[in-house]
Amino acid sequence: MWFKRLTGGFFCALFFWMNCYASVSGEEVSLYSTSAVLMDADSGRVLYEKNGYSILANASTTKIMTCILVLEQGNMEDEIEVSSYAAGMPKVKLNVKKGEVYRVEDLLYSLMLESHNDSAVVLAEYIGKMHLSMEMRNKNTSEYSMEESMEAVGSFAEIMNRKAESLGCNNTFFITPNGLDAMRICREVGGNTIRQEHGTTAADLARMMAYCIRISPKREEFLEITREPVHTFTANGRTFTCVNHNAFLNMMNGVLSGKTGFTNKAGYCYVGALQEGERFFTIALLACGWPNHKTWKWSDSRKLFEYALKTFCYRNFKPRITMQPIPVSDGADMSGNPYQTAYVEPIPQRQIPVFHLLTAEGEKVVARVRLPELLDAPVKKSQKIGTVTYYLLNTAGDEELLDEIDIISPEEIAEKNYLYYAWFLIRLFCFL
């Protein structure tokens, strides 16, 4: 009996160790998270991942998408009403009441600092109804039935999913604006019901955060809201104080933004961003422990950002390429000699780029030239005759496409025809 217990404990410990450690460019990083990604926020390149493409529940980290969409499509000064559906959201909540009126800006602080679920729904109805019928748009939200509120929130969820898809987040499916766990029947296929759950991947979530801090036209407003320590406001005769729960803002220099999340299904989650000089990194952690392991996400965040700062820096790459002249079958040489082979001197269609990339030591850019051994006449000026493709080669030997440039002919090469040979004979006899 004791032997079974001993061996069982050994294999449990081994499984836990394998789940916590991942190899990153030859270096081991110990993480608690089931799924994690470190991303270069400017290029979108995944610098590290641990189960980073597994679809999982992501809790209130969903709210970064809710926030950026409201900033982009709404007006911070608008005043919006509360429906009974929004007022009925579970904790954590601002405790809004049906018929009350709030400024969009104040609700955004409530959303991102305190992670209030009812504020998320009020904002979702505000944007979602803009995309519904004129009757729904003109109706006061406080008068919405439960079904009408759910229709407006569903409209907002569709906007969220379209936005995610436009960012290249192809493994994301949002149902709720606050990240509460949900499931939706999407379609019937061959008599089978297809259900989809609210969730995303760490890679998609890190990409969304990169959009929020680097690309969105409302990135400055997003950063201002998510970095604010405290926001106090008065509405409907009540005073509210929202305190930022992103403790990691004060744990490392350069932290730009972040959002926490937790549900019983998702566990502790976190998405964050950090800047050091010209380097911008985002991270996403999913299923990073359950109670009582609330601090594990801070430990994992620090480890990933410290690894990023130690390992990756900007380097310039401009790999040289060589291209030999290509013979042209039946091509008319400029000398007019039919016995002389015509050649094309291939050139790139545009200037060879200098790649300014965030890379680790040992990573490099390689170029591959693809050209035919022989061309057939005629060849037109600026005709595409090949390509040069640039790849980033990491230390594991994996390649990532960076750019592709067409190779063209700088001049026209005519085909040898009867006139060409006739002209050659005329000149030949004239000089005899």
C-alpha positions in Angstrom: 0.0 0.0 0.0 2.8 2.4 1.0 4.5 1.7 -2.3 1.4 2.6 -4.4 1.1 5.8 -2.5 4.7 6.7 -3.0 4.7 6.0 -6.7 1.3 7.8 -7.1 2.7 10.8 -5.4 5.8 10.7 -7.6 3.8 10.7 -10.8 1.5 13.5 -9.6 4.5 15.6 -8.8 6.0 14.8 -12.2 2.8 15.8 -14.0 2.7 19.1 -12.1 6.4 19.8 -13.0 5.7 19.1 -16.7 2.7 21.4 -16.7 4.6 24.2 -15.0 7.7 24.2 -17.1 8.1 25.2 -20.7 11.1 25.6 -22.9 11.7 29.0 -24.3 14.6 29.3 -26.8 16.5 26.7 -24.8 15.7 28.3 -21.4 13.2 26.9 -19.0 10.5 29.2 -17.6 8.4 28.0 -14.7 4.7 29.0 -14.9 1.6 28.2 -13.0 -0.7 29.1 -15.9 -2.3 26.3 -18.0 -2.1 28.6 -21.0 0.3 31.6 -21.6 1.6 33.8 -24.3 4.3 36.5 -24.6 3.9 38.7 -27.7 5.8 41.4 -29.5 3.0 44.0 -29.5 4.2 45.7 -32.7 4.7 42.8 -35.0 2.2 40.4 -33.3 4.9 37.8 -33.2 4.5 35.2 -30.4 7.8 35.1 -28.5 6.7 32.4 -26.1 3.7 30.2 -25.7 2.6 27.5 -23.4 -0.6 25.9 -24.7 -1.1 29.4 -26.2 -3.6 28.2 -28.9 -5.9 26.2 -26.6 -9.4 27.7 -26.4 -10.3 28.4 -22.7 -12.7 30.5 -20.7 -11.2 33.9 -20.2 -13.5 35.6 -17.6 -13.3 39.4 -17.3 -10.3 39.8 -19.6 -13.1 39.9 -22.1 -13.7 43.5 -21.0 -10.7 44.9 -22.9 -12.7 44.2 -26.1 -15.8 45.7 -24.6 -13.9 48.8 -23.6 -12.1 49.4 -26.9 -15.3 49.0 -28.9 -17.2 51.5 -26.7 -14.3 53.9 -27.0 -14.3 53.5 -30.8 -18.0 53.5 -31.5 -19.4 55.5 -28.6 -19.1 59.0 -27.1 -17.6 59.4 -23.6 -20.1 62.2 -22.8 -23.2 60.3 -23.8 -25.7 59.5 -21.0 -27.3 56.1 -21.1 -30.1 54.5 -19.3 -30.1 51.2 -17.3 -32.4 48.4 -18.3 -33.8 45.8 -15.8 -31.6 43.2 -17.5 -28.4 45.1 -16.9 -29.4 45.9 -13.3 -29.9 42.1 -12.7 -26.3 41.1 -13.4 -24.5 39.1 -10.7 -21.6 40.4 -8.7 -19.1 42.0 -9.1 -21.4 45.0 -9.8 -21.8 48.8 -9.5 -25.4 48.1 -8.3 -27.0 50.2 -11.0 -30.8 50.4 -10.9 -33.4 50.3 -13.7 -34.0 53.8 -15.1 -30.9 55.4 -13.8 -28.7 57.4 -16.1 -24.9 57.2 -16.3 -22.2 58.8 -18.4 -20.3 56.4 -20.7 -17.0 57.6 -19.4 -17.9 56.8 -15.8 -19.1 53.3 -16.8 -15.9 52.6 -18.6 -13.9 53.3 -15.4 -16.3 51.1 -13.5 -15.8 48.4 -16.2 -12.0 48.4 -16.3 -11.1 49.4 -12.7 -13.6 47.4 -10.6 -14.7 45.0 -13.4 -18.4 45.6 -12.8 -20.5 43.1 -14.7 -23.6 45.4 -14.8 -21.7 48.3 -16.3 -20.5 46.0 -19.1 -24.1 45.1 -20.0 -25.2 48.8 -19.9 -22.4 49.7 -22.3 -23.1 46.6 -24.5 -26.8 47.6 -24.9 -25.7 51.2 -25.6 -23.5 50.1 -28.6 -25.5 47.0 -29.6 -28.8 48.9 -30.1 -27.1 51.2 -32.6 -27.0 48.2 -35.0 -30.6 47.2 -34.5 -33.9 48.4 -36.1 -34.9 52.0 -35.9 -37.7 51.1 -33.5 -35.1 49.5 -31.1 -32.8 52.5 -31.5 -35.5 55.0 -30.7 -36.8 53.1 -27.7 -35.5 54.0 -24.2 -33.3 51.2 -22.9 -35.0 51.4 -19.5 -38.2 50.3 -21.3 -36.5 47.2 -22.9 -38.0 43.8 -22.1 -35.6 41.0 -21.1 -35.7 39.7 -24.7 -35.0 43.2 -26.2 -32.0 43.7 -23.9 -30.7 40.3 -24.8 -31.1 41.1 -28.5 -29.0 44.3 -28.0 -26.3 42.5 -26.0 -26.3 39.8 -28.7 -25.8 42.5 -31.3 -22.8 43.8 -29.4 -21.4 40.2 -29.1 -21.5 40.0 -32.9 -19.6 43.2 -33.1 -17.0 41.9 -30.7 -16.6 38.7 -32.7 -16.2 40.6 -36.0 -13.6 42.8 -34.4 -11.7 39.9 -33.1 -11.8 38.2 -36.5 -10.5 41.4 -38.2 -7.5 41.4 -35.8 -6.6 37.8 -36.8 -8.1 36.3 -33.6 -9.7 33.3 -35.3 -10.1 31.1 -32.2 -12.3 33.6 -30.2 -16.0 33.4 -29.6 -17.6 36.0 -27.3 -21.2 35.7 -26.0 -21.1 38.1 -23.0 -19.6 41.6 -22.8 -18.4 40.9 -19.2 -16.8 37.5 -19.6 -19.3 35.6 -17.5 -19.4 32.0 -18.7 -22.0 31.3 -21.3 -22.9 28.8 -24.0 -24.8 29.4 -27.2 -26.4 27.0 -29.7 -25.0 28.2 -33.0 -26.3 25.9 -35.7 -27.6 22.5 -36.5 -25.4 20.3 -38.6 -26.7 17.0 -39.9 -29.2 16.9 -37.1 -26.5 17.5 -34.5 -26.6 20.6 -32.2 -23.4 22.6 -32.3 -22.8 24.6 -29.1 -20.1 27.2 -28.6 -18.8 28.5 -25.3 -17.6 31.9 -24.5 -13.8 31.8 -24.7 -10.6 32.6 -26.5 -6.9 31.7 -26.6 -3.9 33.3 -24.8 -2.5 34.1 -28.3 -5.7 35.9 -29.4 -6.1 37.7 -26.1 -2.5 39.0 -26.2 -3.2 40.2 -29.8 -6.3 42.0 -28.7 -4.3 43.8 -26.0 -1.6 44.7 -28.6 -4.4 46.3 -30.7 -5.7 48.3 -27.7 -2.4 49.8 -26.8 -0.6 50.2 -30.2 -3.1 50.3 -33.1 -6.5 51.5 -32.1 -7.3 55.2 -32.8 -8.5 55.2 -29.1 -5.3 53.7 -27.6 -4.5 56.8 -25.6 -8.0 56.8 -24.0 -7.7 53.1 -23.3 -4.4 53.5 -21.6 -5.6 56.5 -19.6 -8.6 54.6 -18.3 -6.8 51.3 -17.5 -3.9 53.1 -15.7 -6.1 55.4 -13.5 -5.6 54.4 -9.8 -9.0 55.7 -8.6 -12.0 57.3 -10.3 -14.8 58.9 -8.3 -18.0 60.2 -9.8 -21.6 61.1 -8.8 -24.7 59.9 -10.6 -28.4 59.6 -9.6 -27.7 61.2 -6.2 -25.1 58.6 -5.4 -21.3 58.9 -5.2 -19.2 56.0 -6.5 -15.4 55.3 -6.1 -13.7 52.8 -8.4 -10.3 51.5 -7.4 -8.0 49.9 -9.9 -7.6 46.2 -9.1 -4.6 45.7 -11.5 -2.0 45.5 -8.8 0.7 44.7 -11.3 0.8 48.3 -12.4 2.9 48.9 -9.3 4.9 45.7 -9.4 7.2 46.4 -12.4 8.6 49.5 -14.1 7.0 50.1 -17.5 3.7 48.3 -17.0 1.2 50.1 -19.3 -2.1 48.3 -18.8 -3.8 45.2 -17.8 -7.0 43.4 -16.9 -7.7 40.7 -14.4 -10.4 38.1 -14.5 -11.9 35.2 -12.6 -14.8 32.7 -12.8 -15.0 29.3 -11.3 -14.6 27.8 -14.8 -11.8 30.1 -16.0 -9.8 30.4 -12.9 -7.5 33.4 -12.5 -6.7 35.2 -15.8 -4.7 38.2 -16.7 -3.8 40.2 -19.8 -1.2 42.9 -19.6 1.2 45.2 -21.5 4.7 46.6 -20.8 6.9 49.1 -22.5 10.7 49.5 -22.2 12.1 52.1 -24.7 11.0 51.1 -28.1 10.0 47.6 -27.0 6.3 46.8 -26.4 5.2 43.4 -25.0 1.8 41.9 -24.2 1.1 38.8 -22.2 -2.0 36.7 -21.6 -2.5 34.1 -18.9 -5.4 31.7 -18.7 -6.3 29.3 -16.0 -3.6 30.6 -13.7 -4.7 28.8 -10.6 -7.9 28.8 -8.5 -8.5 30.0 -4.9 -6.4 30.3 -2.9 -3.8 31.1 -5.5 -4.7 34.6 -6.4 -1.1 35.8 -6.6 0.1 33.2 -9.1 -0.8 35.4 -12.0 1.5 38.2 -10.7 4.3 35.7 -10.4 3.8 34.4 -14.0 3.5 38.0 -15.3 6.8 39.0 -13.8 8.6 35.9 -15.1 7.3 36.5 -18.7 8.1 40.2 -18.8 11.6 39.7 -17.2 12.3 37.0 -19.7 11.2 39.3 -22.5 13.4 42.2 -21.3 16.4 39.9 -20.9 16.1 38.0 -24.1 14.7 40.2 -26.8 16.1 43.4 -28.3 15.8 45.2 -31.6 18.4 44.2 -34.3 18.7 45.2 -38.0 18.9 42.6 -40.7 19.6 43.1 -44.4 20.6 39.7 -45.8 22.5 39.9 -49.1 21.2 38.1 -52.2 23.0 37.1 -55.3 21.3 36.6 -58.7 23.0 35.2 -61.8 22.0 36.3 -65.3 19.3 34.0 -66.8 19.7 32.8 -70.4 16.7 33.4 -72.6 15.8 30.6 -75.0 15.3 32.1 -78.6 16.0 35.5 -77.2 17.3 38.2 -79.5 20.7 39.4 -78.1 21.4 43.2 -78.3 24.5 42.6 -80.5 22.2 41.2 -83.2 24.3 38.0 -83.4 22.0 35.0 -83.6 24.7 32.8 -82.2 25.0 34.9 -79.1 22.8 33.9 -76.1 20.6 36.6 -74.7 20.5 37.0 -70.9 18.2 38.8 -68.4 19.9 40.5 -65.4 17.2 40.0 -62.8 16.5 42.8 -60.3 14.1 43.1 -57.3 10.9 45.0 -58.0 11.4 47.2 -55.0 14.3 48.1 -52.6 15.6 45.3 -50.4 14.3 46.1 -46.9 16.2 46.5 -43.7 14.3 44.4 -41.1 14.2 46.1 -37.7 13.1 43.2 -35.6 12.7 42.3 -31.9 14.7 39.1 -31.8 16.7 36.9 -29.4 20.4 36.1 -29.7 20.9 33.6 -32.5 17.8 34.4 -34.5 18.4 35.7 -38.0 16.7 36.6 -41.2 17.3 34.4 -44.2 16.5 35.1 -47.9 15.5 32.5 -50.5 15.7 33.5 -54.2 13.5 31.5 -56.6 14.4 32.0 -60.3 14.1 29.7 -63.3 17.3 28.3 -64.9 16.0 29.4 -68.4 13.4 31.8 -69.7 11.5 31.7 -72.9 11.4 34.6 -75.3 9.9 37.0 -75.6 10.4 38.6 -72.1 8.7 41.9 -71.4 10.1 44.8 -69.4 9.2 44.6 -65.7 7.9 41.0 -66.2 7.9 39.0 -63.0 10.4 36.2 -63.4 10.9 35.1 -59.8 10.7 36.0 -56.1 12.9 36.6 -53.1 11.3 35.6 -49.8 12.5 36.6 -46.4 12.0 34.5 -43.3 12.8 35.0 -39.6 14.6 31.8 -38.5 14.5 31.3 -34.7 16.8 29.2 -32.6 14.5 26.2 -32.8 14.8 26.2 -36.6 11.2 27.4 -37.1 10.6 29.9 -39.9 8.2 32.9 -40.0 7.4 34.7 -43.2 8.4 38.3 -43.2 8.2 39.6 -46.7 8.2 38.5 -50.4 9.5 40.7 -53.3 9.0 40.0 -57.0 12.0 39.7 -59.2 11.6 41.3 -62.6 13.3 41.8 -65.9 14.7 45.3 -66.3 14.5 45.2 -70.0 12.6 43.6 -72.9 14.1 40.6 -74.7 12.5 40.1 -78.1 12.1 36.7 -79.7 14.3 35.8 -82.7 12.1 35.8 -85.7 12.5 36.0 -89.5 13.1 39.8 -89.5 15.8 39.3 -86.9 17.6 36.8 -89.1 17.0 38.8 -92.3 18.6 41.9 -90.7 21.5 39.8 -89.6 22.1 38.5 -93.1 21.8 42.0 -94.6 24.5 43.3 -92.3 26.6 40.3 -92.8 26.7 40.7 -96.6 27.1 44.5 -96.4 30.3 44.1 -94.5 31.8 41.3 -96.6 
